[in-house]
Amino acid sequence: MRTFVSFLTVLTLGLGFGVAHAKVVGKEVSYKQGSVTLKGYVAYDDAIKGKRPGVLVVHEWWGHNAYARKRADMLAGMGYTALAVDMYGNGKQAQHPDDAKKFMTEVTSNMDILKARFEAGMKTLKAQKTVDAKNIAAIGYCFGGGTVLGMARAGENLKGVVSFHGMLGTQTPAELGKIKARIAVFTGADDPFVPASQVEAFKQEMDQAGVDYKLVSYPGAKHSFTNPDADDYGKKFNMPLAYDANADKDSWAQTGVFLKEIFGKK
């Protein structure tokens, strides 16, 4: 097991811990779903004593990569223990959209496998000595955003889920009283993968199911707006992907407030 140490500027993240830097420790972890080995990454601030809420980070359709780990580090700097999960198995990553689509379809075509891999990650996170197992949330990007919404719809015992530029459609709409988690959705108004019709259908679904949710749509923002690598991906593969610094900054700030609210932190 490899261990990494990084230093995040706490004041830059607006945490107000009264110190200049938080010492974030990151470590690779392997865990199982059936016979499949999953390769994740746990991050936490070892300067904080005792247990704290845990947050799962579900990767984009490219797979478990440095971007997912970066978000886990950022969450650790905010005072949480985060696990960047591996939904594809063996830590595999796609280098081309065709491979990404293939990897994603392999798990999304079987809800039982998708749910089992998510729950394997949740079990691993809860087992960390720095985690309060009664306070778990999940965030996800692109494929991961759709995944965490799917887990909320399935009634997973989560305090909250946050979807960033994730698909909002579903073949299994939320049922009244089934969703335990509060939901936050951040989407791009110019994201062709999540058109206005899908956004409106999602709102109706959540309203009819009595879900406590918020949805923020950023004018001009396209798909993958939180990822600084989106511009390069978009140009390389001729896809409607683009980074939006303002939408990224605002959605992360709102996520920080959301997590504090669901975990009852001041």
PASE-54137 format. One record per residue (C-alpha): x, y, z; residue number from 1. Coordinates in nm, 4 decimals, padded with zeros to 6 digits. Layout:
((X; Y; Z); NUM);
...
END
This chain:
((00.0000; 00.0000; 00.0000); 1);
((00.1438; 00.3359; -00.1050); 2);
((00.1021; 00.6462; 00.1088); 3);
((00.1184; 01.0038; -00.0143); 4);
((00.1386; 01.3302; 00.1766); 5);
((00.0257; 01.6585; 00.0232); 6);
((-00.0222; 02.0041; 00.1647); 7);
((-00.3414; 02.1964; 00.0874); 8);
((-00.3843; 02.5608; 00.1666); 9);
((-00.6752; 02.5683; 00.4074); 10);
((-00.7346; 02.9389; 00.3760); 11);
((-00.7610; 02.9030; -00.0006); 12);
((-01.0440; 02.6554; 00.0531); 13);
((-01.2109; 02.8925; 00.2949); 14);
((-01.2180; 02.6450; 00.5798); 15);
((-01.1457; 02.8793; 00.8668); 16);
((-00.9519; 02.6245; 01.0751); 17);
((-00.7188; 02.9029; 01.1892); 18);
((-00.4040; 02.7426; 01.0432); 19);
((-00.2210; 02.8035; 00.7189); 20);
((-00.1995; 02.4457; 00.5951); 21);
((-00.3663; 02.1106; 00.6506); 22);
((-00.1554; 01.7982; 00.6278); 23);
((-00.3451; 01.5629; 00.4024); 24);
((-00.2426; 01.2003; 00.3888); 25);
((-00.3443; 00.9928; 00.0895); 26);
((-00.3150; 00.6178; 00.0568); 27);
((-00.4024; 00.3641; -00.2082); 28);
((-00.6407; 00.0915; -00.0955); 29);
((-00.7506; -00.2304; -00.2598); 30);
((-01.0878; -00.3830; -00.1821); 31);
((-01.3174; -00.6448; -00.3325); 32);
((-01.6566; -00.6757; -00.4971); 33);
((-01.7027; -01.0454; -00.5462); 34);
((-01.3957; -01.1687; -00.7331); 35);
((-01.3141; -00.8233; -00.8729); 36);
((-01.0340; -00.6196; -00.7160); 37);
((-01.1134; -00.2503; -00.6869); 38);
((-00.8370; 00.0050; -00.6437); 39);
((-00.9298; 00.3204; -00.4556); 40);
((-00.7661; 00.6108; -00.2782); 41);
((-00.8337; 00.7325; 00.0772); 42);
((-00.7466; 01.0845; 00.1913); 43);
((-00.7714; 01.2468; 00.5337); 44);
((-00.6103; 01.5204; 00.7427); 45);
((-00.4041; 01.3491; 01.0113); 46);
((-00.3895; 01.6714; 01.2151); 47);
((-00.7576; 01.6247; 01.2998); 48);
((-00.8205; 01.3955; 01.5927); 49);
((-01.1018; 01.1457; 01.6160); 50);
((-01.3652; 01.0311; 01.3710); 51);
((-01.5259; 01.2528; 01.1102); 52);
((-01.7843; 01.2185; 00.8313); 53);
((-01.6849; 01.0222; 00.5237); 54);
((-01.7417; 01.1158; 00.1596); 55);
((-01.7267; 00.8843; -00.1396); 56);
((-01.5975; 01.0307; -00.4669); 57);
((-01.7232; 00.8575; -00.7830); 58);
((-01.5130; 00.9225; -01.0910); 59);
((-01.6006; 01.0419; -01.4405); 60);
((-01.6449; 00.7920; -01.7218); 61);
((-01.2671; 00.7966; -01.7766); 62);
((-01.2251; 00.5865; -01.4622); 63);
((-01.0459; 00.6276; -01.1293); 64);
((-00.7808; 00.8856; -01.2090); 65);
((-00.5837; 01.1782; -01.0695); 66);
((-00.8855; 01.4094; -01.0929); 67);
((-01.0936; 01.1905; -00.8602); 68);
((-00.7984; 01.1737; -00.6196); 69);
((-00.7610; 01.5517; -00.6289); 70);
((-01.1214; 01.5926; -00.5184); 71);
((-01.0637; 01.3404; -00.2392); 72);
((-00.7645; 01.5453; -00.1229); 73);
((-00.9755; 01.8609; -00.1289); 74);
((-01.2440; 01.6961; 00.0825); 75);
((-00.9785; 01.5812; 00.3270); 76);
((-00.8610; 01.9401; 00.3536); 77);
((-01.2181; 02.0352; 00.4455); 78);
((-01.2083; 01.8000; 00.7427); 79);
((-01.3611; 01.4824; 00.5962); 80);
((-01.2209; 01.1415; 00.5153); 81);
((-01.2740; 01.0767; 00.1446); 82);
((-01.2527; 00.7622; -00.0641); 83);
((-01.2136; 00.7967; -00.4396); 84);
((-01.3725; 00.4699; -00.5498); 85);
((-01.3047; 00.2414; -00.8441); 86);
((-01.6252; 00.1435; -01.0232); 87);
((-01.4599; -00.0308; -01.3200); 88);
((-01.2257; -00.2721; -01.1423); 89);
((-00.8467; -00.3033; -01.1234); 90);
((-00.8187; 00.0744; -01.1414); 91);
((-00.8560; 00.0716; -01.5201); 92);
((-00.8750; 00.4029; -01.7002); 93);
((-00.9948; 00.4915; -02.0479); 94);
((-00.7720; 00.6836; -02.2861); 95);
((-01.0405; 00.7208; -02.5534); 96);
((-01.4168; 00.7911; -02.5363); 97);
((-01.4899; 00.4547; -02.6984); 98);
((-01.3178; 00.2762; -02.4123); 99);
((-01.4828; 00.5032; -02.1569); 100);
((-01.8246; 00.4218; -02.3018); 101);
((-01.7427; 00.0505; -02.2959); 102);
((-01.6241; 00.0550; -01.9338); 103);
((-01.9224; 00.2627; -01.8243); 104);
((-02.1744; 00.0433; -02.0058); 105);
((-02.0298; -00.2703; -01.8476); 106);
((-02.1374; -00.1495; -01.5037); 107);
((-02.4430; 00.0637; -01.5821); 108);
((-02.6079; -00.2182; -01.7772); 109);
((-02.6303; -00.4210; -01.4555); 110);
((-02.7729; -00.2256; -01.1639); 111);
((-02.6869; -00.5068; -00.9227); 112);
((-02.3165; -00.4804; -01.0101); 113);
((-02.3228; -00.1018; -00.9990); 114);
((-02.4873; -00.1063; -00.6571); 115);
((-02.2543; -00.3778; -00.5273); 116);
((-01.9437; -00.1848; -00.6301); 117);
((-02.0747; 00.1339; -00.4748); 118);
((-02.1567; -00.0509; -00.1532); 119);
((-01.8118; -00.2143; -00.1514); 120);
((-01.6628; 00.1340; -00.1571); 121);
((-01.8969; 00.2517; 00.1154); 122);
((-01.8052; -00.0455; 00.3340); 123);
((-01.4355; 00.0299; 00.2826); 124);
((-01.4843; 00.3953; 00.3709); 125);
((-01.6821; 00.3131; 00.6851); 126);
((-01.4033; 00.0774; 00.7961); 127);
((-01.1450; 00.3578; 00.8033); 128);
((-01.0454; 00.4441; 01.1591); 129);
((-01.0944; 00.8153; 01.0910); 130);
((-01.4572; 00.7748; 00.9750); 131);
((-01.7843; 00.8190; 01.1599); 132);
((-01.9741; 00.5388; 00.9858); 133);
((-02.3104; 00.6992; 01.0626); 134);
((-02.2261; 01.0081; 00.8583); 135);
((-02.1589; 00.9204; 00.4951); 136);
((-02.2182; 01.1204; 00.1778); 137);
((-02.1235; 01.0740; -00.1866); 138);
((-02.0276; 01.3066; -00.4686); 139);
((-01.9801; 01.2191; -00.8327); 140);
((-01.8748; 01.3636; -01.1653); 141);
((-02.0250; 01.2837; -01.5078); 142);
((-02.0796; 00.9045; -01.4865); 143);
((-02.0198; 00.9397; -01.1134); 144);
((-02.2853; 01.2072; -01.0822); 145);
((-02.5437; 00.9799; -01.2382); 146);
((-02.4227; 00.6962; -01.0174); 147);
((-02.4659; 00.8793; -00.6870); 148);
((-02.8140; 00.9913; -00.7934); 149);
((-02.8943; 00.6299; -00.8773); 150);
((-02.7766; 00.5176; -00.5348); 151);
((-02.9932; 00.7823; -00.3702); 152);
((-03.2926; 00.6655; -00.5732); 153);
((-03.2168; 00.3097; -00.4613); 154);
((-03.2499; 00.4185; -00.0989); 155);
((-02.8854; 00.3922; 00.0072); 156);
((-02.8272; 00.5131; 00.3621); 157);
((-02.6489; 00.8370; 00.2761); 158);
((-02.6795; 01.1780; 00.4387); 159);
((-02.6503; 01.3447; 00.1025); 160);
((-02.5301; 01.3166; -00.2562); 161);
((-02.3889; 01.5770; -00.4925); 162);
((-02.3912; 01.5383; -00.8703); 163);
((-02.1619; 01.7485; -01.0898); 164);
((-02.2512; 01.7469; -01.4622); 165);
((-02.4070; 01.4028; -01.4189); 166);
((-02.6898; 01.2489; -01.6190); 167);
((-03.0253; 01.3155; -01.4538); 168);
((-03.2449; 01.0692; -01.6414); 169);
((-03.3359; 00.7270; -01.5055); 170);
((-03.5398; 00.4170; -01.5813); 171);
((-03.6176; 00.3812; -01.2100); 172);
((-03.7642; 00.7126; -01.0904); 173);
((-03.7553; 00.8042; -00.7239); 174);
((-04.0349; 00.6637; -00.5145); 175);
((-04.2145; 00.8660; -00.2521); 176);
((-04.0382; 00.8227; 00.0827); 177);
((-03.7602; 00.5967; -00.0464); 178);
((-03.4772; 00.8486; -00.0801); 179);
((-03.2940; 00.9047; 00.2485); 180);
((-03.0337; 01.1481; 00.1174); 181);
((-03.0530; 01.5182; 00.0554); 182);
((-02.9568; 01.5929; -00.3027); 183);
((-02.7591; 01.8703; -00.4705); 184);
((-02.7199; 01.8862; -00.8474); 185);
((-02.4881; 02.1192; -01.0393); 186);
((-02.5336; 02.1131; -01.4144); 187);
((-02.4396; 02.3183; -01.7194); 188);
((-02.7178; 02.4978; -01.9029); 189);
((-02.5303; 02.4384; -02.2311); 190);
((-02.4519; 02.0715; -02.1642); 191);
((-02.5971; 01.8773; -02.4605); 192);
((-02.5773; 01.5537; -02.2617); 193);
((-02.8123; 01.6993; -01.9984); 194);
((-03.0657; 01.9048; -02.1969); 195);
((-03.3261; 02.1329; -02.0432); 196);
((-03.5950; 01.8686; -02.0907); 197);
((-03.3959; 01.6258; -01.8742); 198);
((-03.3470; 01.8913; -01.6083); 199);
((-03.7197; 01.9660; -01.5960); 200);
((-03.8073; 01.5961; -01.5816); 201);
((-03.5650; 01.5548; -01.2906); 202);
((-03.7234; 01.8430; -01.1018); 203);
((-04.0688; 01.6927; -01.1502); 204);
((-03.9425; 01.3529; -01.0365); 205);
((-03.7883; 01.4961; -00.7202); 206);
((-04.0944; 01.7099; -00.6423); 207);
((-04.3328; 01.4170; -00.6842); 208);
((-04.1129; 01.1968; -00.4620); 209);
((-04.0962; 01.4631; -00.1909); 210);
((-03.7160; 01.4830; -00.2038); 211);
((-03.5151; 01.7556; -00.0309); 212);
((-03.3045; 01.8758; -00.3223); 213);
((-03.1429; 02.1739; -00.4898); 214);
((-03.0479; 02.2146; -00.8552); 215);
((-02.8173; 02.4819; -00.9926); 216);
((-02.7836; 02.5331; -01.3676); 217);
((-02.4912; 02.7459; -01.4868); 218);
((-02.5542; 02.9570; -01.7990); 219);
((-02.2972; 02.8867; -02.0694); 220);
((-02.1442; 02.5897; -01.8874); 221);
((-02.0891; 02.2725; -02.0887); 222);
((-02.0277; 01.9134; -01.9892); 223);
((-01.7390; 01.8402; -01.7486); 224);
((-01.7246; 02.2069; -01.6429); 225);
((-01.5456; 02.1271; -01.3136); 226);
((-01.2487; 01.9507; -01.4723); 227);
((-00.9576; 02.1693; -01.5877); 228);
((-00.8647; 01.8948; -01.8369); 229);
((-01.2029; 01.9232; -02.0109); 230);
((-01.0776; 02.1716; -02.2712); 231);
((-00.8007; 01.9349; -02.3804); 232);
((-01.0390; 01.6372; -02.3904); 233);
((-01.2891; 01.8408; -02.5913); 234);
((-01.0337; 01.9451; -02.8528); 235);
((-00.8689; 01.6052; -02.8753); 236);
((-01.1894; 01.4091; -02.9221); 237);
((-01.4125; 01.6782; -03.0756); 238);
((-01.6588; 01.6618; -02.7869); 239);
((-01.8670; 01.9407; -02.6246); 240);
((-01.6533; 01.9504; -02.3091); 241);
((-01.5221; 02.2701; -02.1522); 242);
((-01.3882; 02.3864; -01.8193); 243);
((-01.5725; 02.6766; -01.6563); 244);
((-01.3707; 02.8244; -01.3705); 245);
((-01.6577; 03.0259; -01.2268); 246);
((-01.9003; 02.7330; -01.2287); 247);
((-01.6334; 02.5078; -01.0812); 248);
((-01.5562; 02.7514; -00.7999); 249);
((-01.9196; 02.8230; -00.7184); 250);
((-02.0337; 02.4595; -00.7267); 251);
((-01.7489; 02.3571; -00.4948); 252);
((-01.8255; 02.6401; -00.2529); 253);
((-02.1924; 02.5405; -00.2461); 254);
((-02.0903; 02.1789; -00.1937); 255);
((-01.8898; 02.2816; 00.1115); 256);
((-02.1969; 02.4502; 00.2591); 257);
((-02.4164; 02.1529; 00.1668); 258);
((-02.1850; 01.9029; 00.3402); 259);
((-02.1725; 02.1126; 00.6545); 260);
((-02.5523; 02.1275; 00.6588); 261);
((-02.6120; 01.7553; 00.6123); 262);
((-02.3488; 01.6618; 00.8706); 263);
((-02.4583; 01.9270; 01.1191); 264);
((-02.1186; 02.0973; 01.1217); 265);
((-02.0810; 02.4644; 01.2136); 266);
END
